[in-house]
Amino acid sequence: MATSTADNPTRNYLNDPRGVKSWLFTRDHKRIGLMFLCLVTVAVSLGAVFALLIRTELTLPGPTVTDSPSLYNRFFTLHGAIMIFLFVLPAIPSSLGNFVLPLMLGAKDVAFPRLNLASLWLFAFGMAFFILTLALGGVDTGWTFYPPYSTGTPTAVTTAVVGAFILGFSSIFTGINFLVTIHTMRPPGMGWFRMPLFLWGLYGTAIIQILATPVLAITLLLLVVERTLGVGIFDAKLGGDPVLFQHFFWFYSHPAVYIMILPAMGIVSEVIAVFSRKHIFGYKFIAYSSLAIALLGFFVWGHHMFVSGQSPLVGMIFSALTFAVAIPSAIKVFNWVTTLYKGAIDLSPAMCFSLMFVFIFGVGGLTGLFLGSLATNIQVHDTSFVVAHFHYTMAGGTLTAFLAGLYYWWPKITGRMYGRRWGQIAAGLVFIGFNLTYFPQFVIGWQGMPRRYYDYELVTDIPFITGWQIISTVGGYLFVGGVVFAAVGLIRSLWTGARAPANPWGAATLEWQCSSPPPSGNFDQPPPVGDCYVFDDWEYDEEKGYVRVTKESEDVVST
Amino acid sequence: MIDAMGGLPLGAWALFAQSTGSFWMPGEHSTFAPEVDRVFYFILAVCAFFFLVVLGLMIFFVLRYRRRPGVKPGKTATHSTPLEVGWTLALVAIVAVIFYKGFTAFMEMETPPQGCYEIRVTGRQWAWQFTYANGHVDDVLHVPVDQPVKLTMTSQDVIHSLSIPDFRVKMDLVPGRYTSTWFKAVNPGEYPLYCTEYCGDKHSQMITAVVVHSPGEFAEWLKGANDYLENLSPAEAGKLLYTKRGCVQCHTIDGSANPNTPAPSFKGIYGETHDLVGGATVVVDDNYIRESILEPGKKVRAGYRPIMNTYQGLVSDQEIVALIEFIKSLK
């Protein structure tokens, strides 16, 4: 691919200015995004180690990795807490979102660059508390911290909870920043409904981050107060109510799953349009469905408590609202598939991961119907069916979309092209590994296999259970292997990859109008705003890649 | 008890050890199991349909419309309000039906009929206690067939959850409040009963059985179950209670330390002098054992934490005597 120096400048945000201090105190959203990317990569690696420990332990009945259930309980707690608070929540908004959002607006930075830096520091600080938790022997409550178990256990609950509290502020700061940036810094010509759909995803996420996270913060603070001062809030022994905690906790944590999935859906909307060379189908419905999910997501938390002893009336209301939130997700899927119709589909790694997202999120969403329905919920509640369901949505969903986004924007972030084959093989491995890992968990789950069991030697009436567990473990290693393969392929491109052109995919959103990697100030002049899903300006050439077929001057601000 | 459930050492491989379930669901052994399964299969059919349509179209489009040299993408509409509104309404209709089916089946599961046989359930780390009307306490749930049974449940420590997959029954046991559930078993036999809310180190061992007795057999069992103290020596009865009341979950009787749930072993402690938390000492005698069962937090042995809950109201005087004699016998 031919690249000019204008495409690929020697002075860019990565090397201008130089020095450790210039990174630690940077206000550049791109550097902050990149540092977030490094931190979440460390976190996901750590979480994956615990995931493999869990899977290995469960391969055969009886002790496998450890003969201590107490240690196993720490594995699954740390796996959950690290993956949720340090990876799926921040992965897309804080790293990729931070990098791309101002570029997509043709802006120089986010609205509050210093607040952005504060968000990064708070994240690192919160992460340090999680590392400290590990050093203190871990925590064994499950990532949900349910009292009275969490009030009584001698493990490092307080440290972990303080960590999550701090991470919450990082999340709120990022949310405020994105919300204000999208409201105030859209360039002339970019009305609300001319915005890239990734920004709609980030916008919905920002609303949830701002409104829901404080509830988690207060809840965790109350838990610390109960543990350290013995004030009875949630522990029945002290006069508290354990179910109250569940209400508070899920009031945040259910909307939080939409923090995790909305930006993922945004990435998929971008990638599917670009790599099928088609205008996204049903733009407004996709945009509105992001808002609908963000708002309806606040009213479904009670579906986590269908067997907690809440009244049947409350159960009925939450079940109905839960089904309502299924609709906008399905609308998105239909629109993505329709977008493919009559396209010129390029199965690049980003596209492979996006199509995989549609498959895996489809399974995750549809199995949610069993959980939303009251009668069937009772059977699969607290079984490995639930574990499979949320891994299909959160791990399969968010992680594959994150990888899709990473492959999509990698040339912009690093200035290098990666090997397509590496990415495609990685996608294949992840797809096979992922489904092998979690499909068996659906099966043993609807047969009644309880979740969070250290051992299943006493679970004797589930047909073929050991076989399913072995398949799941083999799949787990394949899945992690696929992600490692993807990472190796990307990292080696830093040395071996060709220099990236400014717009390697012939995309129409504004981030592709600045160089790869962008200069510190992003754009010398505000770029002209067009329709971000019309790709007529760029055509694919077998040798040269995407080439511009219209003159720059033909870009007009059409309103 | 676990062996009685038909488990081989690797019982996991034993296909259909107990229930005649399918690939999808365990056997239907309660009155509302078939109804729950009907909802399950309905949702499964809806899922299969949508999944195959979406996946089929996706694969077809990807194969049919792969990027080819010289072939430009087609110009198609970028939106279609009738299409969007159409599939939105279709979705609303489908989820409304699923909701309604799930809700009506659930209401039956939530509404115990008149004349239920009532059993109290107490969960604790890590044992089940089923208290019957005549005062008998058991660690296995015995119920009559073809009679509705209502469970009124609470927990003494953390949250537990009672799950009987073959009956499609699940309900949390929450400390400080009572929850209830009910079922009507339709086939005599033994079925597994699991704890499904994470409750600590022995969560995966908090498993027992439901024994469904054929008509007439239940009353007989209940009468006999309460008499066992009469027919055994106190030490023998104590040995039975040691398992039935869940002492076994934390206290060993061979002098070994339990690494996961630190509690003193019973072996040879009778007559010993122990240091207590706080510096005092105590001689392990009848009175101290009785007090430790009823008020376990009062005099805690040095080196241990006050993690045990009271058995006040869950053991009779006769049973306490039996336990004392059992501990005495462990030389």
Boltz contact constraints between the chains, C-beta under 6 A:
constraints:
  - contact:
      token1: [A, 61]
      token2: [B, 12]
      max_distance: 6.0
  - contact:
      token1: [A, 69]
      token2: [B, 201]
      max_distance: 6.0
  - contact:
      token1: [A, 69]
      token2: [B, 260]
      max_distance: 6.0
  - contact:
      token1: [A, 70]
      token2: [B, 201]
      max_distance: 6.0
  - contact:
      token1: [A, 70]
      token2: [B, 260]
      max_distance: 6.0
  - contact:
      token1: [A, 142]
      token2: [B, 198]
      max_distance: 6.0
  - contact:
      token1: [A, 148]
      token2: [B, 158]
      max_distance: 6.0
  - contact:
      token1: [A, 149]
      token2: [B, 158]
      max_distance: 6.0
  - contact:
      token1: [A, 236]
      token2: [B, 175]
      max_distance: 6.0
  - contact:
      token1: [A, 236]
      token2: [B, 176]
      max_distance: 6.0
  - contact:
      token1: [A, 242]
      token2: [B, 159]
      max_distance: 6.0
  - contact:
      token1: [A, 242]
      token2: [B, 174]
      max_distance: 6.0
  - contact:
      token1: [A, 277]
      token2: [B, 73]
      max_distance: 6.0
  - contact:
      token1: [A, 278]
      token2: [B, 73]
      max_distance: 6.0
  - contact:
      token1: [A, 279]
      token2: [B, 78]
      max_distance: 6.0
  - contact:
      token1: [A, 282]
      token2: [B, 79]
      max_distance: 6.0
  - contact:
      token1: [A, 282]
      token2: [B, 84]
      max_distance: 6.0
  - contact:
      token1: [A, 285]
      token2: [B, 84]
      max_distance: 6.0
  - contact:
      token1: [A, 307]
      token2: [B, 170]
      max_distance: 6.0
  - contact:
      token1: [A, 307]
      token2: [B, 171]
      max_distance: 6.0
  - contact:
      token1: [A, 307]
      token2: [B, 172]
      max_distance: 6.0
  - contact:
      token1: [A, 308]
      token2: [B, 172]
      max_distance: 6.0
  - contact:
      token1: [A, 309]
      token2: [B, 172]
      max_distance: 6.0
  - contact:
      token1: [A, 309]
      token2: [B, 174]
      max_distance: 6.0
  - contact:
      token1: [A, 309]
      token2: [B, 179]
      max_distance: 6.0
  - contact:
      token1: [A, 312]
      token2: [B, 110]
      max_distance: 6.0
  - contact:
      token1: [A, 316]
      token2: [B, 103]
      max_distance: 6.0
  - contact:
      token1: [A, 319]
      token2: [B, 99]
      max_distance: 6.0
  - contact:
      token1: [A, 320]
      token2: [B, 99]
      max_distance: 6.0
  - contact:
      token1: [A, 323]
      token2: [B, 95]
      max_distance: 6.0
  - contact:
      token1: [A, 323]
      token2: [B, 99]
      max_distance: 6.0
  - contact:
      token1: [A, 326]
      token2: [B, 95]
      max_distance: 6.0
  - contact:
      token1: [A, 327]
      token2: [B, 91]
      max_distance: 6.0
  - contact:
      token1: [A, 330]
      token2: [B, 91]
      max_distance: 6.0
  - contact:
      token1: [A, 334]
      token2: [B, 87]
      max_distance: 6.0
  - contact:
      token1: [A, 337]
      token2: [B, 54]
      max_distance: 6.0
  - contact:
      token1: [A, 337]
      token2: [B, 57]
      max_distance: 6.0
  - contact:
      token1: [A, 337]
      token2: [B, 58]
      max_distance: 6.0
  - contact:
      token1: [A, 340]
      token2: [B, 61]
      max_distance: 6.0
  - contact:
      token1: [A, 341]
      token2: [B, 61]
      max_distance: 6.0
  - contact:
      token1: [A, 341]
      token2: [B, 76]
      max_distance: 6.0
  - contact:
      token1: [A, 342]
      token2: [B, 65]
      max_distance: 6.0
  - contact:
      token1: [A, 342]
      token2: [B, 74]
      max_distance: 6.0
  - contact:
      token1: [A, 342]
      token2: [B, 76]
      max_distance: 6.0
  - contact:
      token1: [A, 343]
      token2: [B, 65]
      max_distance: 6.0
  - contact:
      token1: [A, 343]
      token2: [B, 73]
      max_distance: 6.0
  - contact:
      token1: [A, 344]
      token2: [B, 67]
      max_distance: 6.0
  - contact:
      token1: [A, 344]
      token2: [B, 73]
      max_distance: 6.0
  - contact:
      token1: [A, 345]
      token2: [B, 62]
      max_distance: 6.0
  - contact:
      token1: [A, 345]
      token2: [B, 65]
      max_distance: 6.0
  - contact:
      token1: [A, 345]
      token2: [B, 66]
      max_distance: 6.0
  - contact:
      token1: [A, 345]
      token2: [B, 67]
      max_distance: 6.0
  - contact:
      token1: [A, 346]
      token2: [B, 67]
      max_distance: 6.0
  - contact:
      token1: [A, 362]
      token2: [B, 54]
      max_distance: 6.0
  - contact:
      token1: [A, 366]
      token2: [B, 47]
      max_distance: 6.0
  - contact:
      token1: [A, 366]
      token2: [B, 51]
      max_distance: 6.0
  - contact:
      token1: [A, 369]
      token2: [B, 43]
      max_distance: 6.0
  - contact:
      token1: [A, 369]
      token2: [B, 98]
      max_distance: 6.0
  - contact:
      token1: [A, 370]
      token2: [B, 43]
      max_distance: 6.0
  - contact:
      token1: [A, 373]
      token2: [B, 98]
      max_distance: 6.0
  - contact:
      token1: [A, 373]
      token2: [B, 102]
      max_distance: 6.0
  - contact:
      token1: [A, 374]
      token2: [B, 102]
      max_distance: 6.0
  - contact:
      token1: [A, 374]
      token2: [B, 103]
      max_distance: 6.0
  - contact:
      token1: [A, 374]
      token2: [B, 106]
      max_distance: 6.0
  - contact:
      token1: [A, 375]
      token2: [B, 36]
      max_distance: 6.0
  - contact:
      token1: [A, 375]
      token2: [B, 39]
      max_distance: 6.0
  - contact:
      token1: [A, 375]
      token2: [B, 102]
      max_distance: 6.0
  - contact:
      token1: [A, 375]
      token2: [B, 105]
      max_distance: 6.0
  - contact:
      token1: [A, 375]
      token2: [B, 106]
      max_distance: 6.0
  - contact:
      token1: [A, 376]
      token2: [B, 39]
      max_distance: 6.0
  - contact:
      token1: [A, 376]
      token2: [B, 40]
      max_distance: 6.0
  - contact:
      token1: [A, 378]
      token2: [B, 170]
      max_distance: 6.0
  - contact:
      token1: [A, 379]
      token2: [B, 168]
      max_distance: 6.0
  - contact:
      token1: [A, 381]
      token2: [B, 170]
      max_distance: 6.0
  - contact:
      token1: [A, 382]
      token2: [B, 161]
      max_distance: 6.0
  - contact:
      token1: [A, 382]
      token2: [B, 196]
      max_distance: 6.0
  - contact:
      token1: [A, 447]
      token2: [B, 26]
      max_distance: 6.0
  - contact:
      token1: [A, 448]
      token2: [B, 26]
      max_distance: 6.0
  - contact:
      token1: [A, 448]
      token2: [B, 165]
      max_distance: 6.0
  - contact:
      token1: [A, 450]
      token2: [B, 194]
      max_distance: 6.0
  - contact:
      token1: [A, 450]
      token2: [B, 196]
      max_distance: 6.0
  - contact:
      token1: [A, 452]
      token2: [B, 198]
      max_distance: 6.0
  - contact:
      token1: [A, 453]
      token2: [B, 204]
      max_distance: 6.0
  - contact:
      token1: [A, 454]
      token2: [B, 204]
      max_distance: 6.0
  - contact:
      token1: [A, 455]
      token2: [B, 204]
      max_distance: 6.0
  - contact:
      token1: [A, 458]
      token2: [B, 2]
      max_distance: 6.0
  - contact:
      token1: [A, 458]
      token2: [B, 207]
      max_distance: 6.0
  - contact:
      token1: [A, 460]
      token2: [B, 5]
      max_distance: 6.0
  - contact:
      token1: [A, 460]
      token2: [B, 7]
      max_distance: 6.0
  - contact:
      token1: [A, 460]
      token2: [B, 11]
      max_distance: 6.0
  - contact:
      token1: [A, 460]
      token2: [B, 17]
      max_distance: 6.0
  - contact:
      token1: [A, 461]
      token2: [B, 17]
      max_distance: 6.0
  - contact:
      token1: [A, 461]
      token2: [B, 18]
      max_distance: 6.0
  - contact:
      token1: [A, 461]
      token2: [B, 192]
      max_distance: 6.0
  - contact:
      token1: [A, 463]
      token2: [B, 15]
      max_distance: 6.0
  - contact:
      token1: [A, 463]
      token2: [B, 16]
      max_distance: 6.0
  - contact:
      token1: [A, 465]
      token2: [B, 12]
      max_distance: 6.0
  - contact:
      token1: [A, 466]
      token2: [B, 12]
      max_distance: 6.0
  - contact:
      token1: [A, 466]
      token2: [B, 13]
      max_distance: 6.0
  - contact:
      token1: [A, 542]
      token2: [B, 69]
      max_distance: 6.0
